[in-house]
Amino acid sequence: MEYLKTDHQVDAKGLACPKPIVKTKKAMNNVNAGETIEILATDQGSKADIKAWAKSAGHQYLGTTVEDNVLKHYLRKTTEVEKEEMVFSRTIDNQELTKKLLDYDTDQDILIDVREQAEYIFGHIPQAISIPLGEIDNRKDELDQDKTIYVICRTGTRSGMAALKLTNNGFENVVNVKPGMSEWQGDLKSDI
């Protein structure tokens, strides 16, 4: 299993419902938007509870792993920017990307996933390269400006921001994928 980089950790081992949620909620107040939190729990019901709480609170549930009878839940605190719609004029939807991937040619196309590392590890399109949004400015030189660059995230918001950054840096063939991974029905690869 690949190591998951998280920004914060909550130890809720030995606690029963609703205490893992209470501890997570309290800890989330000290987490910056966009950061990832790991919750350690032994209560088997905590997976459903934390997943439901994250959805109701507007945070992103990334997934759960089990190691030595300890559940490790991963959440990402949603940013305010993600709650707003980013506008980038050149877009395709998930179905169009699925068709493009049938003839995916690395000599002509690049698919970058701008979600955070933990999001990518739990499930990504096999052809996707991980370049989190916060790294776009420093890693844009890794991308070939002559290729068509498809940019995907969870909902199309961060990918819209990344597409805009790339376009502002001279990339002409950039396409935002919407709605993105939140509704992706194609192949997925997990590094867990």
Disulfide bonds with the S-S distance in Angstrom:
none
